[in-house]
Amino acid sequence: MARFERILIAVNRALVVAALAAVFLIVITNVAGRYLFGSSLAWGEEVARFLMIFGVFAGAGLALRSGRLVEIDLFVSLLPRGLKTAIRWGAVLVMAVFMGLIFWFGILFVEFGWNKETMATGISRGIPYMAIPFGCFLFLCHLAFVCRRFVAGEFEAEAALDDQEDPS
């Protein structure tokens, strides 16, 4: 199972890096084209937006692993250990239910948009909408692997997320 987890992390990171690198290249190309040559890519803004949304959804699970999701724990940190643990397990349950619902509604959203085309690229709207259920699925996979560590407040350092190191 540890090998599958390392592969999941490596593939997930590669997808996020590729998506955000593509956003960077598209935006820089559009800015340079607009200001240097008076012309830009007609599809650039739309594709960059879709890739940025994909990057955010796909990166949420990695953010969970390293403790980078927004968390307000001032009062929870002051509670006794048993109550703190119960609240953190409750947070895991809430995250799982929330992402499960977004996954389900994301699938419905993909189905809804499948027969409609995007404005600039003319592709099915269902294709970029797939970022929603895909990202939620990735998040749920990461949550399943790290829920005990999350409850304990043991987050992984960036180096532990590398595919060469065993995070356990």
Phi and psi in radians as a Rosetta constraint file:
Dihedral C 1 N 2 CA 2 C 2 CIRCULARHARMONIC -1.105 0.35
Dihedral N 2 CA 2 C 2 N 3 CIRCULARHARMONIC -0.604 0.35
Dihedral C 2 N 3 CA 3 C 3 CIRCULARHARMONIC -1.156 0.35
Dihedral N 3 CA 3 C 3 N 4 CIRCULARHARMONIC -0.758 0.35
Dihedral C 3 N 4 CA 4 C 4 CIRCULARHARMONIC -1.062 0.35
Dihedral N 4 CA 4 C 4 N 5 CIRCULARHARMONIC -0.705 0.35
Dihedral C 4 N 5 CA 5 C 5 CIRCULARHARMONIC -1.111 0.35
Dihedral N 5 CA 5 C 5 N 6 CIRCULARHARMONIC -0.742 0.35
Dihedral C 5 N 6 CA 6 C 6 CIRCULARHARMONIC -1.112 0.35
Dihedral N 6 CA 6 C 6 N 7 CIRCULARHARMONIC -0.706 0.35
Dihedral C 6 N 7 CA 7 C 7 CIRCULARHARMONIC -1.135 0.35
Dihedral N 7 CA 7 C 7 N 8 CIRCULARHARMONIC -0.746 0.35
Dihedral C 7 N 8 CA 8 C 8 CIRCULARHARMONIC -1.013 0.35
Dihedral N 8 CA 8 C 8 N 9 CIRCULARHARMONIC -0.814 0.35
Dihedral C 8 N 9 CA 9 C 9 CIRCULARHARMONIC -1.098 0.35
Dihedral N 9 CA 9 C 9 N 10 CIRCULARHARMONIC -0.799 0.35
Dihedral C 9 N 10 CA 10 C 10 CIRCULARHARMONIC -1.106 0.35
Dihedral N 10 CA 10 C 10 N 11 CIRCULARHARMONIC -0.802 0.35
Dihedral C 10 N 11 CA 11 C 11 CIRCULARHARMONIC -1.156 0.35
Dihedral N 11 CA 11 C 11 N 12 CIRCULARHARMONIC -0.740 0.35
Dihedral C 11 N 12 CA 12 C 12 CIRCULARHARMONIC -1.072 0.35
Dihedral N 12 CA 12 C 12 N 13 CIRCULARHARMONIC -0.791 0.35
Dihedral C 12 N 13 CA 13 C 13 CIRCULARHARMONIC -1.100 0.35
Dihedral N 13 CA 13 C 13 N 14 CIRCULARHARMONIC -0.738 0.35
Dihedral C 13 N 14 CA 14 C 14 CIRCULARHARMONIC -1.086 0.35
Dihedral N 14 CA 14 C 14 N 15 CIRCULARHARMONIC -0.704 0.35
Dihedral C 14 N 15 CA 15 C 15 CIRCULARHARMONIC -1.124 0.35
Dihedral N 15 CA 15 C 15 N 16 CIRCULARHARMONIC -0.767 0.35
Dihedral C 15 N 16 CA 16 C 16 CIRCULARHARMONIC -1.143 0.35
Dihedral N 16 CA 16 C 16 N 17 CIRCULARHARMONIC -0.790 0.35
Dihedral C 16 N 17 CA 17 C 17 CIRCULARHARMONIC -1.073 0.35
Dihedral N 17 CA 17 C 17 N 18 CIRCULARHARMONIC -0.781 0.35
Dihedral C 17 N 18 CA 18 C 18 CIRCULARHARMONIC -1.102 0.35
Dihedral N 18 CA 18 C 18 N 19 CIRCULARHARMONIC -0.761 0.35
Dihedral C 18 N 19 CA 19 C 19 CIRCULARHARMONIC -1.116 0.35
Dihedral N 19 CA 19 C 19 N 20 CIRCULARHARMONIC -0.810 0.35
Dihedral C 19 N 20 CA 20 C 20 CIRCULARHARMONIC -1.265 0.35
Dihedral N 20 CA 20 C 20 N 21 CIRCULARHARMONIC -0.557 0.35
Dihedral C 20 N 21 CA 21 C 21 CIRCULARHARMONIC -1.157 0.35
Dihedral N 21 CA 21 C 21 N 22 CIRCULARHARMONIC -0.706 0.35
Dihedral C 21 N 22 CA 22 C 22 CIRCULARHARMONIC -1.120 0.35
Dihedral N 22 CA 22 C 22 N 23 CIRCULARHARMONIC -0.692 0.35
Dihedral C 22 N 23 CA 23 C 23 CIRCULARHARMONIC -1.039 0.35
Dihedral N 23 CA 23 C 23 N 24 CIRCULARHARMONIC -0.829 0.35
Dihedral C 23 N 24 CA 24 C 24 CIRCULARHARMONIC -1.007 0.35
Dihedral N 24 CA 24 C 24 N 25 CIRCULARHARMONIC -0.855 0.35
Dihedral C 24 N 25 CA 25 C 25 CIRCULARHARMONIC -1.120 0.35
Dihedral N 25 CA 25 C 25 N 26 CIRCULARHARMONIC -0.719 0.35
Dihedral C 25 N 26 CA 26 C 26 CIRCULARHARMONIC -1.134 0.35
Dihedral N 26 CA 26 C 26 N 27 CIRCULARHARMONIC -0.796 0.35
Dihedral C 26 N 27 CA 27 C 27 CIRCULARHARMONIC -1.151 0.35
Dihedral N 27 CA 27 C 27 N 28 CIRCULARHARMONIC -0.773 0.35
Dihedral C 27 N 28 CA 28 C 28 CIRCULARHARMONIC -1.094 0.35
Dihedral N 28 CA 28 C 28 N 29 CIRCULARHARMONIC -0.739 0.35
Dihedral C 28 N 29 CA 29 C 29 CIRCULARHARMONIC -1.082 0.35
Dihedral N 29 CA 29 C 29 N 30 CIRCULARHARMONIC -0.743 0.35
Dihedral C 29 N 30 CA 30 C 30 CIRCULARHARMONIC -1.147 0.35
Dihedral N 30 CA 30 C 30 N 31 CIRCULARHARMONIC -0.753 0.35
Dihedral C 30 N 31 CA 31 C 31 CIRCULARHARMONIC -1.127 0.35
Dihedral N 31 CA 31 C 31 N 32 CIRCULARHARMONIC -0.830 0.35
Dihedral C 31 N 32 CA 32 C 32 CIRCULARHARMONIC -1.087 0.35
Dihedral N 32 CA 32 C 32 N 33 CIRCULARHARMONIC -0.765 0.35
Dihedral C 32 N 33 CA 33 C 33 CIRCULARHARMONIC -1.090 0.35
Dihedral N 33 CA 33 C 33 N 34 CIRCULARHARMONIC -0.723 0.35
Dihedral C 33 N 34 CA 34 C 34 CIRCULARHARMONIC -1.189 0.35
Dihedral N 34 CA 34 C 34 N 35 CIRCULARHARMONIC -0.778 0.35
Dihedral C 34 N 35 CA 35 C 35 CIRCULARHARMONIC -1.565 0.35
Dihedral N 35 CA 35 C 35 N 36 CIRCULARHARMONIC -0.435 0.35
Dihedral C 35 N 36 CA 36 C 36 CIRCULARHARMONIC -1.667 0.35
Dihedral N 36 CA 36 C 36 N 37 CIRCULARHARMONIC -0.609 0.35
Dihedral C 36 N 37 CA 37 C 37 CIRCULARHARMONIC -2.084 0.35
Dihedral N 37 CA 37 C 37 N 38 CIRCULARHARMONIC -0.074 0.35
Dihedral C 37 N 38 CA 38 C 38 CIRCULARHARMONIC 1.290 0.35
Dihedral N 38 CA 38 C 38 N 39 CIRCULARHARMONIC 0.287 0.35
Dihedral C 38 N 39 CA 39 C 39 CIRCULARHARMONIC -2.568 0.35
Dihedral N 39 CA 39 C 39 N 40 CIRCULARHARMONIC 2.572 0.35
Dihedral C 39 N 40 CA 40 C 40 CIRCULARHARMONIC -2.409 0.35
Dihedral N 40 CA 40 C 40 N 41 CIRCULARHARMONIC 2.990 0.35
Dihedral C 40 N 41 CA 41 C 41 CIRCULARHARMONIC -1.245 0.35
Dihedral N 41 CA 41 C 41 N 42 CIRCULARHARMONIC 2.177 0.35
Dihedral C 41 N 42 CA 42 C 42 CIRCULARHARMONIC -1.121 0.35
Dihedral N 42 CA 42 C 42 N 43 CIRCULARHARMONIC -0.543 0.35
Dihedral C 42 N 43 CA 43 C 43 CIRCULARHARMONIC -1.661 0.35
Dihedral N 43 CA 43 C 43 N 44 CIRCULARHARMONIC -0.077 0.35
Dihedral C 43 N 44 CA 44 C 44 CIRCULARHARMONIC -1.046 0.35
Dihedral N 44 CA 44 C 44 N 45 CIRCULARHARMONIC -0.849 0.35
Dihedral C 44 N 45 CA 45 C 45 CIRCULARHARMONIC -1.117 0.35
Dihedral N 45 CA 45 C 45 N 46 CIRCULARHARMONIC -0.725 0.35
Dihedral C 45 N 46 CA 46 C 46 CIRCULARHARMONIC -1.148 0.35
Dihedral N 46 CA 46 C 46 N 47 CIRCULARHARMONIC -0.826 0.35
Dihedral C 46 N 47 CA 47 C 47 CIRCULARHARMONIC -1.153 0.35
Dihedral N 47 CA 47 C 47 N 48 CIRCULARHARMONIC -0.713 0.35
Dihedral C 47 N 48 CA 48 C 48 CIRCULARHARMONIC -1.074 0.35
Dihedral N 48 CA 48 C 48 N 49 CIRCULARHARMONIC -0.714 0.35
Dihedral C 48 N 49 CA 49 C 49 CIRCULARHARMONIC -1.105 0.35
Dihedral N 49 CA 49 C 49 N 50 CIRCULARHARMONIC -0.805 0.35
Dihedral C 49 N 50 CA 50 C 50 CIRCULARHARMONIC -1.091 0.35
Dihedral N 50 CA 50 C 50 N 51 CIRCULARHARMONIC -0.729 0.35
Dihedral C 50 N 51 CA 51 C 51 CIRCULARHARMONIC -1.187 0.35
Dihedral N 51 CA 51 C 51 N 52 CIRCULARHARMONIC -0.610 0.35
Dihedral C 51 N 52 CA 52 C 52 CIRCULARHARMONIC -1.161 0.35
Dihedral N 52 CA 52 C 52 N 53 CIRCULARHARMONIC -0.733 0.35
Dihedral C 52 N 53 CA 53 C 53 CIRCULARHARMONIC -1.101 0.35
Dihedral N 53 CA 53 C 53 N 54 CIRCULARHARMONIC -0.748 0.35
Dihedral C 53 N 54 CA 54 C 54 CIRCULARHARMONIC -1.053 0.35
Dihedral N 54 CA 54 C 54 N 55 CIRCULARHARMONIC -0.783 0.35
Dihedral C 54 N 55 CA 55 C 55 CIRCULARHARMONIC -1.052 0.35
Dihedral N 55 CA 55 C 55 N 56 CIRCULARHARMONIC -0.694 0.35
Dihedral C 55 N 56 CA 56 C 56 CIRCULARHARMONIC -1.172 0.35
Dihedral N 56 CA 56 C 56 N 57 CIRCULARHARMONIC -0.849 0.35
Dihedral C 56 N 57 CA 57 C 57 CIRCULARHARMONIC -1.110 0.35
Dihedral N 57 CA 57 C 57 N 58 CIRCULARHARMONIC -0.756 0.35
Dihedral C 57 N 58 CA 58 C 58 CIRCULARHARMONIC -1.235 0.35
Dihedral N 58 CA 58 C 58 N 59 CIRCULARHARMONIC -0.484 0.35
Dihedral C 58 N 59 CA 59 C 59 CIRCULARHARMONIC -1.514 0.35
Dihedral N 59 CA 59 C 59 N 60 CIRCULARHARMONIC -0.161 0.35
Dihedral C 59 N 60 CA 60 C 60 CIRCULARHARMONIC -1.084 0.35
Dihedral N 60 CA 60 C 60 N 61 CIRCULARHARMONIC -0.688 0.35
Dihedral C 60 N 61 CA 61 C 61 CIRCULARHARMONIC -1.150 0.35
Dihedral N 61 CA 61 C 61 N 62 CIRCULARHARMONIC -0.657 0.35
Dihedral C 61 N 62 CA 62 C 62 CIRCULARHARMONIC -1.164 0.35
Dihedral N 62 CA 62 C 62 N 63 CIRCULARHARMONIC -0.653 0.35
Dihedral C 62 N 63 CA 63 C 63 CIRCULARHARMONIC -1.138 0.35
Dihedral N 63 CA 63 C 63 N 64 CIRCULARHARMONIC -0.661 0.35
Dihedral C 63 N 64 CA 64 C 64 CIRCULARHARMONIC -1.045 0.35
Dihedral N 64 CA 64 C 64 N 65 CIRCULARHARMONIC -0.799 0.35
Dihedral C 64 N 65 CA 65 C 65 CIRCULARHARMONIC -1.033 0.35
Dihedral N 65 CA 65 C 65 N 66 CIRCULARHARMONIC -0.675 0.35
Dihedral C 65 N 66 CA 66 C 66 CIRCULARHARMONIC -1.692 0.35
Dihedral N 66 CA 66 C 66 N 67 CIRCULARHARMONIC 0.130 0.35
Dihedral C 66 N 67 CA 67 C 67 CIRCULARHARMONIC 1.285 0.35
Dihedral N 67 CA 67 C 67 N 68 CIRCULARHARMONIC 0.508 0.35
Dihedral C 67 N 68 CA 68 C 68 CIRCULARHARMONIC -1.775 0.35
Dihedral N 68 CA 68 C 68 N 69 CIRCULARHARMONIC 0.073 0.35
Dihedral C 68 N 69 CA 69 C 69 CIRCULARHARMONIC -1.353 0.35
Dihedral N 69 CA 69 C 69 N 70 CIRCULARHARMONIC 2.621 0.35
Dihedral C 69 N 70 CA 70 C 70 CIRCULARHARMONIC -1.144 0.35
Dihedral N 70 CA 70 C 70 N 71 CIRCULARHARMONIC 2.263 0.35
Dihedral C 70 N 71 CA 71 C 71 CIRCULARHARMONIC -2.539 0.35
Dihedral N 71 CA 71 C 71 N 72 CIRCULARHARMONIC 2.265 0.35
Dihedral C 71 N 72 CA 72 C 72 CIRCULARHARMONIC -1.843 0.35
Dihedral N 72 CA 72 C 72 N 73 CIRCULARHARMONIC 1.816 0.35
Dihedral C 72 N 73 CA 73 C 73 CIRCULARHARMONIC -2.150 0.35
Dihedral N 73 CA 73 C 73 N 74 CIRCULARHARMONIC 0.377 0.35
Dihedral C 73 N 74 CA 74 C 74 CIRCULARHARMONIC -0.989 0.35
Dihedral N 74 CA 74 C 74 N 75 CIRCULARHARMONIC -0.909 0.35
Dihedral C 74 N 75 CA 75 C 75 CIRCULARHARMONIC -1.313 0.35
Dihedral N 75 CA 75 C 75 N 76 CIRCULARHARMONIC -0.621 0.35
Dihedral C 75 N 76 CA 76 C 76 CIRCULARHARMONIC -1.101 0.35
Dihedral N 76 CA 76 C 76 N 77 CIRCULARHARMONIC -0.676 0.35
Dihedral C 76 N 77 CA 77 C 77 CIRCULARHARMONIC -1.165 0.35
Dihedral N 77 CA 77 C 77 N 78 CIRCULARHARMONIC -0.345 0.35
Dihedral C 77 N 78 CA 78 C 78 CIRCULARHARMONIC -1.526 0.35
Dihedral N 78 CA 78 C 78 N 79 CIRCULARHARMONIC -0.167 0.35
Dihedral C 78 N 79 CA 79 C 79 CIRCULARHARMONIC -1.404 0.35
Dihedral N 79 CA 79 C 79 N 80 CIRCULARHARMONIC 2.804 0.35
Dihedral C 79 N 80 CA 80 C 80 CIRCULARHARMONIC -1.087 0.35
Dihedral N 80 CA 80 C 80 N 81 CIRCULARHARMONIC 2.708 0.35
Dihedral C 80 N 81 CA 81 C 81 CIRCULARHARMONIC -0.939 0.35
Dihedral N 81 CA 81 C 81 N 82 CIRCULARHARMONIC -0.797 0.35
Dihedral C 81 N 82 CA 82 C 82 CIRCULARHARMONIC -1.075 0.35
Dihedral N 82 CA 82 C 82 N 83 CIRCULARHARMONIC -0.774 0.35
Dihedral C 82 N 83 CA 83 C 83 CIRCULARHARMONIC -1.210 0.35
Dihedral N 83 CA 83 C 83 N 84 CIRCULARHARMONIC -0.674 0.35
Dihedral C 83 N 84 CA 84 C 84 CIRCULARHARMONIC -1.063 0.35
Dihedral N 84 CA 84 C 84 N 85 CIRCULARHARMONIC -0.760 0.35
Dihedral C 84 N 85 CA 85 C 85 CIRCULARHARMONIC -1.105 0.35
Dihedral N 85 CA 85 C 85 N 86 CIRCULARHARMONIC -0.751 0.35
Dihedral C 85 N 86 CA 86 C 86 CIRCULARHARMONIC -1.084 0.35
Dihedral N 86 CA 86 C 86 N 87 CIRCULARHARMONIC -0.731 0.35
Dihedral C 86 N 87 CA 87 C 87 CIRCULARHARMONIC -1.146 0.35
Dihedral N 87 CA 87 C 87 N 88 CIRCULARHARMONIC -0.712 0.35
Dihedral C 87 N 88 CA 88 C 88 CIRCULARHARMONIC -1.180 0.35
Dihedral N 88 CA 88 C 88 N 89 CIRCULARHARMONIC -0.643 0.35
Dihedral C 88 N 89 CA 89 C 89 CIRCULARHARMONIC -1.133 0.35
Dihedral N 89 CA 89 C 89 N 90 CIRCULARHARMONIC -0.639 0.35
Dihedral C 89 N 90 CA 90 C 90 CIRCULARHARMONIC -1.070 0.35
Dihedral N 90 CA 90 C 90 N 91 CIRCULARHARMONIC -0.688 0.35
Dihedral C 90 N 91 CA 91 C 91 CIRCULARHARMONIC -1.124 0.35
Dihedral N 91 CA 91 C 91 N 92 CIRCULARHARMONIC -0.682 0.35
Dihedral C 91 N 92 CA 92 C 92 CIRCULARHARMONIC -1.073 0.35
Dihedral N 92 CA 92 C 92 N 93 CIRCULARHARMONIC -0.774 0.35
Dihedral C 92 N 93 CA 93 C 93 CIRCULARHARMONIC -1.093 0.35
Dihedral N 93 CA 93 C 93 N 94 CIRCULARHARMONIC -0.776 0.35
Dihedral C 93 N 94 CA 94 C 94 CIRCULARHARMONIC -1.079 0.35
Dihedral N 94 CA 94 C 94 N 95 CIRCULARHARMONIC -0.776 0.35
Dihedral C 94 N 95 CA 95 C 95 CIRCULARHARMONIC -1.069 0.35
Dihedral N 95 CA 95 C 95 N 96 CIRCULARHARMONIC -0.751 0.35
Dihedral C 95 N 96 CA 96 C 96 CIRCULARHARMONIC -1.123 0.35
Dihedral N 96 CA 96 C 96 N 97 CIRCULARHARMONIC -0.784 0.35
Dihedral C 96 N 97 CA 97 C 97 CIRCULARHARMONIC -1.146 0.35
Dihedral N 97 CA 97 C 97 N 98 CIRCULARHARMONIC -0.788 0.35
Dihedral C 97 N 98 CA 98 C 98 CIRCULARHARMONIC -1.058 0.35
Dihedral N 98 CA 98 C 98 N 99 CIRCULARHARMONIC -0.870 0.35
Dihedral C 98 N 99 CA 99 C 99 CIRCULARHARMONIC -1.175 0.35
Dihedral N 99 CA 99 C 99 N 100 CIRCULARHARMONIC -0.580 0.35
Dihedral C 99 N 100 CA 100 C 100 CIRCULARHARMONIC -1.089 0.35
Dihedral N 100 CA 100 C 100 N 101 CIRCULARHARMONIC -0.747 0.35
Dihedral C 100 N 101 CA 101 C 101 CIRCULARHARMONIC -1.161 0.35
Dihedral N 101 CA 101 C 101 N 102 CIRCULARHARMONIC -0.750 0.35
Dihedral C 101 N 102 CA 102 C 102 CIRCULARHARMONIC -1.130 0.35
Dihedral N 102 CA 102 C 102 N 103 CIRCULARHARMONIC -0.648 0.35
Dihedral C 102 N 103 CA 103 C 103 CIRCULARHARMONIC -1.016 0.35
Dihedral N 103 CA 103 C 103 N 104 CIRCULARHARMONIC -0.872 0.35
Dihedral C 103 N 104 CA 104 C 104 CIRCULARHARMONIC -1.083 0.35
Dihedral N 104 CA 104 C 104 N 105 CIRCULARHARMONIC -0.874 0.35
Dihedral C 104 N 105 CA 105 C 105 CIRCULARHARMONIC -1.177 0.35
Dihedral N 105 CA 105 C 105 N 106 CIRCULARHARMONIC -0.501 0.35
Dihedral C 105 N 106 CA 106 C 106 CIRCULARHARMONIC -1.114 0.35
Dihedral N 106 CA 106 C 106 N 107 CIRCULARHARMONIC -0.708 0.35
Dihedral C 106 N 107 CA 107 C 107 CIRCULARHARMONIC -1.090 0.35
Dihedral N 107 CA 107 C 107 N 108 CIRCULARHARMONIC -0.763 0.35
Dihedral C 107 N 108 CA 108 C 108 CIRCULARHARMONIC -1.100 0.35
Dihedral N 108 CA 108 C 108 N 109 CIRCULARHARMONIC -0.643 0.35
Dihedral C 108 N 109 CA 109 C 109 CIRCULARHARMONIC -1.154 0.35
Dihedral N 109 CA 109 C 109 N 110 CIRCULARHARMONIC -0.702 0.35
Dihedral C 109 N 110 CA 110 C 110 CIRCULARHARMONIC -1.082 0.35
Dihedral N 110 CA 110 C 110 N 111 CIRCULARHARMONIC -0.810 0.35
Dihedral C 110 N 111 CA 111 C 111 CIRCULARHARMONIC -1.052 0.35
Dihedral N 111 CA 111 C 111 N 112 CIRCULARHARMONIC -0.731 0.35
Dihedral C 111 N 112 CA 112 C 112 CIRCULARHARMONIC -1.082 0.35
Dihedral N 112 CA 112 C 112 N 113 CIRCULARHARMONIC -0.729 0.35
Dihedral C 112 N 113 CA 113 C 113 CIRCULARHARMONIC -1.543 0.35
Dihedral N 113 CA 113 C 113 N 114 CIRCULARHARMONIC -0.079 0.35
Dihedral C 113 N 114 CA 114 C 114 CIRCULARHARMONIC -1.069 0.35
Dihedral N 114 CA 114 C 114 N 115 CIRCULARHARMONIC -0.620 0.35
Dihedral C 114 N 115 CA 115 C 115 CIRCULARHARMONIC -1.621 0.35
Dihedral N 115 CA 115 C 115 N 116 CIRCULARHARMONIC 0.148 0.35
Dihedral C 115 N 116 CA 116 C 116 CIRCULARHARMONIC -1.945 0.35
Dihedral N 116 CA 116 C 116 N 117 CIRCULARHARMONIC 2.612 0.35
Dihedral C 116 N 117 CA 117 C 117 CIRCULARHARMONIC -1.833 0.35
Dihedral N 117 CA 117 C 117 N 118 CIRCULARHARMONIC 2.624 0.35
Dihedral C 117 N 118 CA 118 C 118 CIRCULARHARMONIC -1.293 0.35
Dihedral N 118 CA 118 C 118 N 119 CIRCULARHARMONIC 2.785 0.35
Dihedral C 118 N 119 CA 119 C 119 CIRCULARHARMONIC -1.198 0.35
Dihedral N 119 CA 119 C 119 N 120 CIRCULARHARMONIC -0.878 0.35
Dihedral C 119 N 120 CA 120 C 120 CIRCULARHARMONIC -1.565 0.35
Dihedral N 120 CA 120 C 120 N 121 CIRCULARHARMONIC -0.703 0.35
Dihedral C 120 N 121 CA 121 C 121 CIRCULARHARMONIC -1.636 0.35
Dihedral N 121 CA 121 C 121 N 122 CIRCULARHARMONIC -0.387 0.35
Dihedral C 121 N 122 CA 122 C 122 CIRCULARHARMONIC 1.306 0.35
Dihedral N 122 CA 122 C 122 N 123 CIRCULARHARMONIC 0.219 0.35
Dihedral C 122 N 123 CA 123 C 123 CIRCULARHARMONIC -1.504 0.35
Dihedral N 123 CA 123 C 123 N 124 CIRCULARHARMONIC 2.892 0.35
Dihedral C 123 N 124 CA 124 C 124 CIRCULARHARMONIC -1.055 0.35
Dihedral N 124 CA 124 C 124 N 125 CIRCULARHARMONIC 2.355 0.35
Dihedral C 124 N 125 CA 125 C 125 CIRCULARHARMONIC -1.124 0.35
Dihedral N 125 CA 125 C 125 N 126 CIRCULARHARMONIC -0.388 0.35
Dihedral C 125 N 126 CA 126 C 126 CIRCULARHARMONIC -1.106 0.35
Dihedral N 126 CA 126 C 126 N 127 CIRCULARHARMONIC -0.502 0.35
Dihedral C 126 N 127 CA 127 C 127 CIRCULARHARMONIC -1.136 0.35
Dihedral N 127 CA 127 C 127 N 128 CIRCULARHARMONIC -0.958 0.35
Dihedral C 127 N 128 CA 128 C 128 CIRCULARHARMONIC -1.189 0.35
Dihedral N 128 CA 128 C 128 N 129 CIRCULARHARMONIC -0.482 0.35
Dihedral C 128 N 129 CA 129 C 129 CIRCULARHARMONIC -1.173 0.35
Dihedral N 129 CA 129 C 129 N 130 CIRCULARHARMONIC -0.334 0.35
Dihedral C 129 N 130 CA 130 C 130 CIRCULARHARMONIC -1.116 0.35
Dihedral N 130 CA 130 C 130 N 131 CIRCULARHARMONIC -0.274 0.35
Dihedral C 130 N 131 CA 131 C 131 CIRCULARHARMONIC -1.035 0.35
Dihedral N 131 CA 131 C 131 N 132 CIRCULARHARMONIC -0.548 0.35
Dihedral C 131 N 132 CA 132 C 132 CIRCULARHARMONIC -1.182 0.35
Dihedral N 132 CA 132 C 132 N 133 CIRCULARHARMONIC -1.064 0.35
Dihedral C 132 N 133 CA 133 C 133 CIRCULARHARMONIC -1.155 0.35
Dihedral N 133 CA 133 C 133 N 134 CIRCULARHARMONIC -0.572 0.35
Dihedral C 133 N 134 CA 134 C 134 CIRCULARHARMONIC -1.117 0.35
Dihedral N 134 CA 134 C 134 N 135 CIRCULARHARMONIC -0.838 0.35
Dihedral C 134 N 135 CA 135 C 135 CIRCULARHARMONIC -1.108 0.35
Dihedral N 135 CA 135 C 135 N 136 CIRCULARHARMONIC -0.675 0.35
Dihedral C 135 N 136 CA 136 C 136 CIRCULARHARMONIC -1.158 0.35
Dihedral N 136 CA 136 C 136 N 137 CIRCULARHARMONIC -0.683 0.35
Dihedral C 136 N 137 CA 137 C 137 CIRCULARHARMONIC -1.090 0.35
Dihedral N 137 CA 137 C 137 N 138 CIRCULARHARMONIC -0.796 0.35
Dihedral C 137 N 138 CA 138 C 138 CIRCULARHARMONIC -1.041 0.35
Dihedral N 138 CA 138 C 138 N 139 CIRCULARHARMONIC -0.766 0.35
Dihedral C 138 N 139 CA 139 C 139 CIRCULARHARMONIC -1.057 0.35
Dihedral N 139 CA 139 C 139 N 140 CIRCULARHARMONIC -0.778 0.35
Dihedral C 139 N 140 CA 140 C 140 CIRCULARHARMONIC -1.111 0.35
Dihedral N 140 CA 140 C 140 N 141 CIRCULARHARMONIC -0.640 0.35
Dihedral C 140 N 141 CA 141 C 141 CIRCULARHARMONIC -1.100 0.35
Dihedral N 141 CA 141 C 141 N 142 CIRCULARHARMONIC -0.829 0.35
Dihedral C 141 N 142 CA 142 C 142 CIRCULARHARMONIC -1.089 0.35
Dihedral N 142 CA 142 C 142 N 143 CIRCULARHARMONIC -0.737 0.35
Dihedral C 142 N 143 CA 143 C 143 CIRCULARHARMONIC -1.061 0.35
Dihedral N 143 CA 143 C 143 N 144 CIRCULARHARMONIC -0.709 0.35
Dihedral C 143 N 144 CA 144 C 144 CIRCULARHARMONIC -1.084 0.35
Dihedral N 144 CA 144 C 144 N 145 CIRCULARHARMONIC -0.670 0.35
Dihedral C 144 N 145 CA 145 C 145 CIRCULARHARMONIC -1.297 0.35
Dihedral N 145 CA 145 C 145 N 146 CIRCULARHARMONIC -0.587 0.35
Dihedral C 145 N 146 CA 146 C 146 CIRCULARHARMONIC -1.972 0.35
Dihedral N 146 CA 146 C 146 N 147 CIRCULARHARMONIC 0.138 0.35
Dihedral C 146 N 147 CA 147 C 147 CIRCULARHARMONIC -1.021 0.35
Dihedral N 147 CA 147 C 147 N 148 CIRCULARHARMONIC -0.723 0.35
Dihedral C 147 N 148 CA 148 C 148 CIRCULARHARMONIC -1.150 0.35
Dihedral N 148 CA 148 C 148 N 149 CIRCULARHARMONIC -0.724 0.35
Dihedral C 148 N 149 CA 149 C 149 CIRCULARHARMONIC -1.177 0.35
Dihedral N 149 CA 149 C 149 N 150 CIRCULARHARMONIC -0.622 0.35
Dihedral C 149 N 150 CA 150 C 150 CIRCULARHARMONIC -1.081 0.35
Dihedral N 150 CA 150 C 150 N 151 CIRCULARHARMONIC -0.811 0.35
Dihedral C 150 N 151 CA 151 C 151 CIRCULARHARMONIC -1.077 0.35
Dihedral N 151 CA 151 C 151 N 152 CIRCULARHARMONIC -0.664 0.35
Dihedral C 151 N 152 CA 152 C 152 CIRCULARHARMONIC -1.346 0.35
Dihedral N 152 CA 152 C 152 N 153 CIRCULARHARMONIC -0.160 0.35
Dihedral C 152 N 153 CA 153 C 153 CIRCULARHARMONIC 1.313 0.35
Dihedral N 153 CA 153 C 153 N 154 CIRCULARHARMONIC 0.387 0.35
Dihedral C 153 N 154 CA 154 C 154 CIRCULARHARMONIC -1.726 0.35
Dihedral N 154 CA 154 C 154 N 155 CIRCULARHARMONIC 1.710 0.35
Dihedral C 154 N 155 CA 155 C 155 CIRCULARHARMONIC -1.686 0.35
Dihedral N 155 CA 155 C 155 N 156 CIRCULARHARMONIC 2.694 0.35
Dihedral C 155 N 156 CA 156 C 156 CIRCULARHARMONIC -1.494 0.35
Dihedral N 156 CA 156 C 156 N 157 CIRCULARHARMONIC 2.422 0.35
Dihedral C 156 N 157 CA 157 C 157 CIRCULARHARMONIC -1.270 0.35
Dihedral N 157 CA 157 C 157 N 158 CIRCULARHARMONIC 2.807 0.35
Dihedral C 157 N 158 CA 158 C 158 CIRCULARHARMONIC -0.953 0.35
Dihedral N 158 CA 158 C 158 N 159 CIRCULARHARMONIC -0.686 0.35
Dihedral C 158 N 159 CA 159 C 159 CIRCULARHARMONIC -1.114 0.35
Dihedral N 159 CA 159 C 159 N 160 CIRCULARHARMONIC -0.569 0.35
Dihedral C 159 N 160 CA 160 C 160 CIRCULARHARMONIC -1.238 0.35
Dihedral N 160 CA 160 C 160 N 161 CIRCULARHARMONIC -0.286 0.35
Dihedral C 160 N 161 CA 161 C 161 CIRCULARHARMONIC -1.456 0.35
Dihedral N 161 CA 161 C 161 N 162 CIRCULARHARMONIC -0.179 0.35
Dihedral C 161 N 162 CA 162 C 162 CIRCULARHARMONIC -1.160 0.35
Dihedral N 162 CA 162 C 162 N 163 CIRCULARHARMONIC 2.573 0.35
Dihedral C 162 N 163 CA 163 C 163 CIRCULARHARMONIC -1.268 0.35
Dihedral N 163 CA 163 C 163 N 164 CIRCULARHARMONIC -0.177 0.35
Dihedral C 163 N 164 CA 164 C 164 CIRCULARHARMONIC -1.481 0.35
Dihedral N 164 CA 164 C 164 N 165 CIRCULARHARMONIC -0.389 0.35
Dihedral C 164 N 165 CA 165 C 165 CIRCULARHARMONIC -1.816 0.35
Dihedral N 165 CA 165 C 165 N 166 CIRCULARHARMONIC 2.590 0.35
Dihedral C 165 N 166 CA 166 C 166 CIRCULARHARMONIC -1.500 0.35
Dihedral N 166 CA 166 C 166 N 167 CIRCULARHARMONIC 2.037 0.35
Dihedral C 166 N 167 CA 167 C 167 CIRCULARHARMONIC -1.288 0.35
Dihedral N 167 CA 167 C 167 N 168 CIRCULARHARMONIC -0.113 0.35
